[in-house]
Amino acid sequence: MTHNDLIARGQSAASASLSTLLLDQARHKRLNFQAGGLHFDFSRALLSQADLDALLLHAQENGLEQARSDLFAGKAINVTEDRAVMHMALRQPERDFMAKGEAISAAVRAGRAAATDFAKGVRDGSISASDGRPFKSIVHIGIGGSDLGPRLVYETLAPTAGSDINLRFAANIEPGELAAALVGLDPRETLILCVSKTFTTLETLENLKAARAWLQATIGPDDSAHLVAISAAPEKTKAAGFRPDRVFDFKEWVGGRFSLWSAVGLSCEIALGPEVVAEMHAGAAAMDNLFEALPLTENPVVIASLIGWWNRTCLQFKSRAVIPYAKRLRLLPQFLQQLEMESNGKSVDLDGKSVETSGPVVWGAEGTNAQHAFFQHLHQSPDVTPVEFIAIAQDDEDAPVRTRMTLANVLAQAEALTHGKSLASVIETMQAAGASADQIAAIAPHRVFKGNRPSSFVLMDRLSPANFGAYLAFCEHRTFVEGKLWGVNSFDQWGVELGKVIASEIDLDLQNGPSDHRDPASVAMIDRIRALRA
């Protein structure tokens, strides 16, 4: 099955009728999957059973099954950095995993035990502040994957965890971020947790410096009892004044955007409790096992990935909207932006050759509020955007009526995107409402919905730690499979480096004046900023 064959299929599928495709019960069955407390419905994808067969053949011919085996075998699939990708080992410590031929599970078990013991100690007060007080607050300082994952986990699971520990986050170097994180906290009862794999991340170290100044202004110069580091650079953390027993390791085979399963999630384990984090890990492990074991035809991760690749490459849809109908999941689109766009937003393949397409733009917001923001675009813009809906069947707030209404809204949006509303139907509706012929002629075209806009649906029975963990693992594996289909390395991120280098140069320019090699627009803006800050 050649690439050109699939492109031709995509051109044909673009004119197919989703309303008609949905009538095929055999197709519906093939595109629905149950995985624990998650149900996946991909039947609103704009593809036929024959298209699906062609995609599955393409995946087989392009070595997806071998790539999956290589992932779980710990081979160096991150070829540009010569690293294995083994975040799955962090949520299955009882299993024996390898990374580039080296056994890693014993170290994983030891690391997990140390982190859990520390979390328990903070929670029960046996690990305390410098004056013996129990810690009541944690400030988690990190950026990118060192922030987005733990922040999402905490916001999603805290409402049902019943924690007495207040967890806050600071990522951006812009001063307002740390100020907001520290406001109202007592330094004598605050633990600062710093996450930096290399312990050289500029934004993180500057925020750490400011947070320590805030601490020391109250408790004095010895703040070591209030500091924890997650890092792969113990010599740097020691030089910075961190106690060796307060530094937790960060392995090279764990990428930042996959790191919430490591000690990077320690702040969540303290705040939410080890039992909650263990349940989330168990849900993710179950999804790992499902993805690894199931044949491609029965594998929800694979089918979702094929549809994602099809939408971007063959149907030429340039973005995907993620709409969780749950307040607790409001940060999910932002998390998936990093997971998917940093992984698959690449311009060259594994051989360094240019690619025609790679991962889509990922964006979104929580429903139902998003319906009153950008759903106008989703329904009537000439640019079609596939939507991923996430809904929760049973709430934890004891509000069955509002939960039912929320579910009615998300189901209605999926149906409206599919079927739309024709001009004839609009005219009939307006006539029934007593509109005049002139009113109908003027207004009816504006009320037409073309429909035929694809979407997918993820239904959780509850937003439990296990279901949440399973869904995150699903998203991680989908990112890997889509990257394989595009032929890119999903586990490096060279695209973030250039801006960081230039930022360091411009920081000096802002202090001393623009250097000769700055472009005219930068020179003018640097001069303007220097004048305003003088």
N, C-alpha and C positions, 0 to 999 in steps of 0.2 A: 504494500500500500504506500505509494509515493506521496510526498508532500503536495505535489501538484494535484494528485487525485483528490486529496482531502480539501484543498482549496476549492476545487470544482464542486465538490459536494456542499461546501459551505455556501457557495453562490446559489446553488439550487435550494438549499434549506432556508435561505433568507426570505424566500417567497412562500414558504410553506405556512400552513395555518395551525397555530398552536391549539386553537379550539378543536380542530379536527384530530390532531395528534393525541389529545387527551381522551378521545373516545376509544383508543386502542387499549383494552384492558391488559393484554399481555405486556405491552410496553410499560404501562403503569406499574405492573408488578416488578419488572426488571429495574425500574428506577426508584423503588422504595426500599428502604433498609431500616432494620431495627438493630441497635447496638446498645445493650444495657438500657439505660433510661433515656436514650436519644433515638429519635426517629428522623430519618432523612428522606425528604421527598424531592427528587430531581425531575419529576415528570413534566414540569413546566419549562424544561430546556427545549430550545428550538432545534431538535434533532429527531430523526426517525430511528426505528430499530436497526435499519440497515446502516445508518450513519454511526450508530453506537458500535455495531459490529466492526465497521471500518476503523474506528478509533481504537478499539481493543486490539485489532490486528496490528495497527501502527505501533501501539505500545509494546506488544510482544516483539515485533521485528526490530524495534529500537532498543531492546535489552532492558526493559523496565524490571523484569523479574530478577535479572542478575544484579541490577543496580540496587534493588531492595535487599538482596542477599548481602551485597557488599556493605551496605549501610549497617546492618545488624551484626555483620562479622567484624566490624571495626576497621575496615580498610580505609586508607587515606583518600577518601572521596573528595575532600577539600584539597584539590590538586595544586592550587596556586600557593597554598601555605603548608602543604604536605602534612595535613592533619586528618585524623579520624573525626567523626561526628557522632558523639556517644551520649548526648543528653538523656537518651532513653535509659541508660544504666543508672542514672540518678534516682529513677522512680521504681527500679526493680533491683534493689541491692542484694536480694537473695539469689539472683541469677548470676551466672559467671559470664561476664562480658570481657572482650578483648579490645584494645585500641592499638592498631599497628603491631599486632602480635604480642602485646604486653597485657598480662592480666591486670584488670583495674578494679574488680568488684570488691576485693578485700579493703582497698583504700576507700572505696565508696562507702562501704559499711562503717568503717571507722570514722569517716568524716560525718556521715549522717548521725551516728551515735553521739559524737562530740557536739554537733549543733543542737541536737535534741536535748541533751543534758544541759547545755547552756540555756536553752529556751526555758526548760523546766526550772532551772535555778533562778532566772530572772522572775518568772511567774510566781514562784513560791517564796521569794525574798531571800533565799540563801546566797544569791549573787546580788549585791546591793551597791548603792552609791558610796562615795568616799566617806560620808558621815554615818553610814549604816542604814540610811533610809531605803525603802524599796523604790524601784524605778516605776514611775507612773506614766512616763512618756518616752517614745523613741522618735528620733529624727533620722530618717533614712536618706543618706546623701549618695546619689549616683546619677548617671545620665544614660539616655538611650535604653538598651536592654537591661542595664543595671537599675533602671527606674520604672520603665513602663510595665514590665511583667509583675513585679511586686505590688506596684500601685494598683493595677487592675485586680489582682488577687485580693488585696485587702478591701478594696471598695466593693467587690462582688460578694465576699464571704463574711465581712465584719457584721453586717446587720443581723445575721442569724447565729454568730459565734458567741455573742454575749461577753465580749472582752472588757476588762476594766483598764486595759492599757491603751493609751492614745498613741496611734502611729501616724506620723506626718512625713511628708516627702519634700525634698528639695533637689531639683535637677538643674534648672536653668541658672546661668551665672548672673543673669539680670537680678539686681538686689532685691526686688520685690518678692521673688520666690522664697528665698530663705527667711526674709522678714515675716512673711505670712506663715511659714512653718514654725517659727519660734514664738510668735505672738501668744501671750497668755500662759506659756510654759514656765515652770520653775526649774532653773538650771540644776538645782540640788537633787532633783528627781528625774533628770532627763539623761537618757542613753543616746549617744551619737554613734550611728552605724554607717560607716563609709565603705562604699563599694567601688573599687577600681582594680581591674585585672592587672594592669601594669604599675599601678600607683603613680602614674604620670598624667592622668587625664586632667587637663587644665581646669575645666569648669568644676569638676568634683573637688580638686585640691583647694581651689580658691574658696569654695563654699565651706569646706572643712576648716580652713584657716579662720574664716569668719565665725563659724559655729564654735570653735574652740575659744576664740576671744570672748564670745558671749558667755561660755561656760566659766572661763577663768576669772572673769570680772566678778563672779559671785563666789566660786569655790576655791579660788587660788590657783597657782601655777601647776599643781599636780592634778591633772584631769584624767589620768590614765584609767581610773576606775570607771570612767564614764565613756570610754572609747572602745569600739569594736571595728575591726577591718575585715573585709572580704577581699582577698587579693592573692595573686600568684607571685608577689614580690615581697617575701618576708623580710629581706634585708632593708628594703625601703620603709616598710611599716615600723620596723624596730627603730630605725634612725629617726622616724617621726614621733617616737614616744609611745607606740602601742605595745602593750604587754604581749609577749609571744603566745600566751594562752588565750588571748582575745583576738587572735588572727586566724581566720578560717580560709582554707585553700580554695582555689578557683582553677580548675584544670584546663590545659590548653585545648582539650577536645570538647570543651563546652563553649559554644559561641555566645556572645552577649545576648542576642535576641532569643536564645534558648535557655538562658541561665536561671530562670526563676525556680527551676527544680533543684538547683544547687544551694550552697550556703548563701547565695544572693537572696534567697527567700527567707533567711533567718529572721528578719524583722517581722515577717508575717507569721512565722512559727511562734515567735514570742507573743505577738499581739493576739493571734487567733487561737493558739494552742496546738501542740503537736498532733493531737488526734484529728483536728480539722485538716491539717496539711497532709497527714498520712492518708486520709480518705481521698483527698484530691490526687495524690500520687497514685493511689490504687486505681482510680478511675482512668488516669492517663495510661497506666501500665496495661490495663485491659484493652484500651484502644491500640496500644503498641502491638499487643499480641494478635489482635484481630487483623490489623494491617499486615503484619508479617505473615500470618498463616493463611488467610483466605485467598482463593484464586482471584485473578483480576476481575473476572465476570461477576463475582459476588462481593466485591470489596468496595464499601462506600467511599473510602478514601480515594481509590483509583478512579471510580466513576465520577466523583466530584472533580477530580483533577483533569480528567479527559474533557469534561464539560467546560471547565475553566480555560483549558488550552484551546478548545474548539471556539469558544466565544471570542477569545482575543485574536487567534491566528486565522481562523477560517471565516468567522463572521465579522471580524474587524471591529469589535466593540472595545473601546479604548479604556474603559473604566468599569469598576464594579462597586456597587453601593452595599454596605453592610448595615442592616437596620435591626438592632436588637430591641424587642418590645419589652424592655425591663430596665428600670432606672439603674439597678445594680450593675448592669452591663454597659453603661454609657461610655466607658473608656475602651470598650472592645474595638471599635473602628480604628482608634488611634494605635492600639497595640498591633492590630493586623496590618496597619500601614507599615510599621517598621518590619514586622515579620516577613511580609510578602514583598514590599517594595525594595527594602534593603537586600533581600535575598535574590530576587529575580528581576530587578530593574537593571539589567546588564546589557551592554552593547556588543559584547563578543562572546563566542562560545568557548568551550573548553580548549580548543585549539588556537584561540586567539583570533578567529575569523569573525567578521561582522555578522550580526544576526538581523533579520528583517523585523522580527517582533520578539518581545519578551514580556515580562509581567505587566498587568494593567495597573492603572492608578486605582488605589483602594481608598474609599472615603465613606462617610456615613454619619449617623447620629441615632439617638434613641427615638423609637416611636412611643407614643403617638405624636409627640411634639414635632418630629421631623415632617409629618404630614402637612403641617402648617408652615413649613419652611421651604423645602426644595422638592416636594413631591409633584408640584406643578411641572418641574423640569422632567422628572421621571415619566410622567404620563403623556406630556404633549411636546416635548422638545424633539426636533428632528434627529438628535443624537440619542440612540438607544443605549441605556445603561442596565445591564442585568443586575438584579437585586438579590441579596441573600437575606432572607427573613429569619430571625431567631425568636421563638416564642416559648413561653413557660405555661404549661397546662394548669398547674396547681401552685397557688401563691403561699408564702410564709407569713403573710400579714393578716390573715383571717378576713379577707375582703373579697368574697366570691363574686359579688356582682360586678365590681370594677375589674376584676380579673377576666370575667366573662366578656365584658365590654371591650377590654384590651384585645382579647383573642378574636372577637368579631371584627375589630378594626384591621388586624394584621391579615386575617383571611380575606377580608374585603379588598384590601390593597392588592394582594396576589391575584385575586380573580379579576379585578379591574384592569390590571396591567395585561393580563392574558387576553381578555375578550374586548376591552374597550367599549365604545358606544358609537354606533354608526350615525351618519347624517340622517338616515331615514328614521332611526329610533329617536334621535333628538327632535326631529320635526314632529313626530307623533306625540312625544311628551309635551312639547310646547303647545301643540294644538289642543291637547286634552286640558291644558291649564288655561286655555282661552286666549293665547297670544294671537295677535293679528298677523296677517300675511307679511306686512312690512317688518314687524318685529322678528318674525321667524327668519326672513331673508337676511336681516342685519346681524342677528345674534347666533343663529344655529351653527354656522361654521366654527365659532369659537368654543362651542360645547361638544365638539366631536373628539373622541378618544380613539386613535387608530388601533390601540391594543397590540397584540402579537409581540409583547415585550417579555422576555424570559425572566424567570426568577427561580430560586430554590428555597426550600423551607426546612428549617431545623426546629424540631419540637422536643423540648425537654419535659419529662414528666414533672420534675421540680428543679429549681436552681440549687442543687445540692453540691457539696464539694466534689463528689465522685463524678457527677454529670459534667460539671464545669471542667474538671481535669481531663475528662475524656474528650470534650469538645476542643480544648486547647491542643491536645495531642493530635486530634484529627486535623486541625489547621496546620500544625507543624509538618505532618506527613504530606498533606496536600501541597504545601509549599515545595517540599522536596520532589514530589512526583512531577509537578508542573515544571520545575527547573530542569528535571531530566528530559522532559518532552521538548523544552526549548533548547536544550543542549548547553545550558549555562551552569556555572558554579554557584549554587545557592548559598554557599557558606563563607564567602569572603565579602568584603565591602570596601574595595579600594576607592569607590566614589565619594566616601566621606573624608578622605585624607587631604585632598588638595585645598579645600576651603580652610581646614585647620591650619595648614602651613601658612597660607596667605594671611589668616587672622593674626598669627603671631607676628608677622612682619608689620601689619597695619597697626597693631598695638604699639609698636615702637614709633611708627609714624605719627600716631595721635599724641605721643609724648614729645617728639622732637621735630615734627614737621614732615610732610610727605617726601618720600624718597623719589629718586629720579625715574625709576622704572614703573611707578604707578601710572595708570591711565588717566586722561584728563578728567573724567567724571569722578574718579576716586580722589584725585587731588583737590578738586573743588569742594567735595563733600568733607574731606578731612580738614581743609582750611575753615569751612563753615562750622564744623563741630568744635574745632580748637577755639574759634572766636567765641562761640556760645559758652564754652566751659572755662574761659579765661577768668 
